[in-house]
Amino acid sequence: MRILSTALVVVITLSGAAMVQANDISKADDIIVAQTQSGFQRWVKSFRAVALKNGVTARTYDRAFRGVKLNARVVKLDRKQAEFSREIWDYLDTATSPKRVKNGKAMLVKYKKTLARIEQKYGVDREVVLAVWGLESSYGKNMGDINIIEALATLAYDGRREKFGRQQLLEALRIIQRGDITPDRMMGSWAGAMGHTQFIPTSYQAFAQDFDGDGKRNVWDPRDPSDALASTANYFKKSGWTKNQPWGVEVKLPKDFYYGNASLKVKATPARWNELGLRLIRGGKIPNHGKGSVFLPAGSDGPAFIVFKNFQVIKRYNNANSYAMAVGHLADRIKGGGYFAQEWPRGPGALKLDEKLEVQKLLNRAGYDLGEPDGIIGPKTIDAVTAIQVSWGQQPSGKADQEFLKVLRKKAY
C-alpha cells in the first residue's frame, strides 16, 4: 500500500470539495427538470398536433412518445460549456491512435467484400468510410445510449436549440413511421446523432441507404454495419467525392514562401505550386490531383500540406479542419501509410505519440493497470503519474513530460 503525501491529501480534499459542489449543482438541475416534467408533458401533447399536420400519424406519434420524459442528462450536456480546445497534434494523437488504426485494419479485412461493393457502387475509397466509422463510434462500439425521440423532444422543449430539435424530431418520427426502426431501438447521442456513423435525422433522410436489401435503412444494426457504411459513402458521393484523390499531401515550403498564400481560400493547380517552389515532403513534384490550397494547421513551425477538393468534402460531414485531417490521416494509416514527416511544434518537454505510449507501457509494468496503451493522457494515466511520483518521494505534478519519462526509464520498470 502506497502512503499519500500531505500535498496529495490536500489535492484529494480539494477535489472532494469540488465534487460535493458539482453534486449540489447536479441535484439542483435534477430538481429543475423534475419541476418542468409536467410542462414537458403538456408540450408533448401540443406538439402532437404539429406532427400530425406534418404527415406523422397519430399511431406513430403515440407509440414513439410512450414513456418519453424530459431527459436531465440531455439538458445538462446541451448547457455544458465547450471543453478547452486541444492542440491539433493532441487531437490527432487520439483520433488516429495505434489502437484505432489497428482496429481499422481489422475491419478492413473483416468487411472486405462489403467494403469492395460499397466502393464500387459509390466511388468512395473504403478506407475513408472506415475512418469515419472509427471516429464516430469506434467501429460500432459507442453508438450512443439515449433514446433519440426523448433527446430531440428535450432539445425542442428546452428552448436553446428549439428549431433544431423540432426539425430533427419530425424527421425522426417519419423514420419510425417508414418502418426503418422501432422507437425503443432508435438510440444515439444526446444531440440526436444515430448509428454507426452518427447521422442526424435530416442527414439520414437525405443519404441513408438500404444496402443489404431488406427494405430497411438500418444504420444501427450491431451485427451488420453495411447500411451505415453505404450511407456514409453515399453522403460523400452526393457531396462531390473524387475517387482516388487524396485529402491532401504533406509538402515542404520554399524559404521565400509568401505566407499570405497559406489559406484555404487560395487555390492553385499543382503545377503552379510546383512553380512557386513547393515540393512533396520526401522530395519530388506535387502530383496533379486538381486545384489545392496550402494548409498550415499549426502555423509555419508545423507540418505543411496541400489539401484538395476531398478535404472540403469531408468537412461537409463535420465542418472542422481538424476533423477532416483526422479522417484523411486515419484513412491513410489504415491503408498502410505512416506518420507525418515534419514534427508538430509541441513545445518544450511535450511528449510525442510514441513516447506517450511508452509512458503507459512502463506504468503498466510498474503495476498501474491502465489497460492497452492508447497514447491518450487522460485522467487514469494522470492519476497513475501522480501516484508513482508520490512513491518516488516527489511533489506530484501529475504531468507526463520528457523529464518524467526520463526518470521512468531510469527506474527500469
Residue, then its C-alpha position, 0 to 999 in steps of 0.5 A: m500500500r502506497i502512503l499519500s503525501t500531505a500535498l496529495v491529501v490536500v489535492i484529494t480534499l480539494s477535489g472532494a470539495a469540488m465534487v460535493q459542489a458539482n453534486d449540489i449543482s447536479k441535484a439542483d438541475d435534477i430538481i429543475v427538470a423534475q419541476t418542468q416534467s409536467g410542462f414537458q408533458r403538456w408540450v408533448k401533447s401540443f406538439r402532437a398536433v404539429a406532427l400530425k399536420n406534418g404527415v406523422t400519424a397519430r399511431t406513430y406519434d403515440r407509440a414513439f412518445r410512450g414513456v418519453k420524459l424530459n431527459a436531465r442528462v440531455v439538458k445538462l450536456d446541451r448547457k455544458q460549456a465547450e471543453f478547452s480546445r486541444e492542440i491539433w497534434d493532441y487531437l490527432d494523437t487520439a483520433t488516429s491512435p495505434k489502437r484505432v488504426k489497428n482496429g481499422k485494419a481489422m475491419l478492413v479485412k473483416y468487411k472486405k467484400t462489403l467494403a469492395r461493393i460499397e466502393q464500387k457502387y459509390g466511388v468512395d475509397r473504403e478506407v475513408v468510410l472506415a475512418v469515419w466509422g472509427l471516429e464516430s463510434s469506434y467501429g460500432k462500439n459507442m453508438g450512443d445510449i439515449n433514446i433519440i425521440e426523448a433527446l430531440a423532444t428535450l432539445a425542442y422543449d428546452g428552448r436553446r436549440e428549439k428549431f433544431g430539435r423540432q426539425q430533427l424530431l419530425e424527421a425522426l418520427r417519419i423514420i419510425q413511421r417508414g418502418d426503418i426502426t422501432p422507437d425503443r431501438m432508435m438510440g444515439s447521442w444526446a444531440g440526436a446523432m444515430g448509428h454507426t456513423q452518427f447521422i442526424p435525422t435530416s442527414y439520414q433522410a437525405f443519404a441513408q441507404d438500404f444496402d443489404g436489401d431488406g427494405k430497411r435503412n438500418v444504420w444501427d444494426p450491431r451485427d451488420p454495419s453495411d447500411a451505415l457504411a453505404s450511407t456514409a459513402n453515399y453522403f460523400k458521393k452526393s457531396g462531390w467525392t473524387k475517387n482516388q484523390p487524396w485529402g491532401v499531401e504533406v509538402k515542404l515550403p520554399k524559404d521565400f514562401y509568401y505566407g499570405n498564400a497559406s489559406l484555404k481560400v487560395k487555390a492553385t493547380p499543382a503545377r503552379w505550386n510546383e512553380l512557386g517552389l513547393r515540393l512533396i515532403r520526401g522530395g519530388k513534384i506535387p502530383n496533379h490531383g486538381k486545384g489545392s490550397v496550402f494548409l498550415p494547421a499549426g502555423s509555419d513551425g508545423p507540418a505543411f500540406i496541400v489539401f484538395k477538393n476531398f478535404q472540403v468534402i469531408k468537412r461537409y460531414n463535420n465542418a472542422n479542419s481538424y476533423a477532416m485531417a483526422v479522417g484523411h490521416l486515419a484513412d491513410r494509416i489504415k491503408g498502410g501509410g505512416y506518420f507525418a514527416q515534419e514534427w508538430p511544434r509541441g513545445p518544450g518537454a511535450l511528449k510525442l505519440d510514441e513516447k506517450l505510449e511508452v509512458q503507459k507501457l512502463l506504468n503498466r509494468a510498474g503495476y498501474d493497470l491502465g489497460e492497452p496503451d492508447g497514447i491518450i493522457g487522460p485522467k487514469t494515466i494522470d492519476a497513475v503519474t501522480a501516484i508513482q511520483v508520490s512513491w518516488g518521494q516527489q511533489p506530484s505534478g501529475k504531468a507526463d513530460q520528457e523529464f518524467l519519462k526520463v526518470l521512468r526509464k531510469k527506474a527500469y520498470 
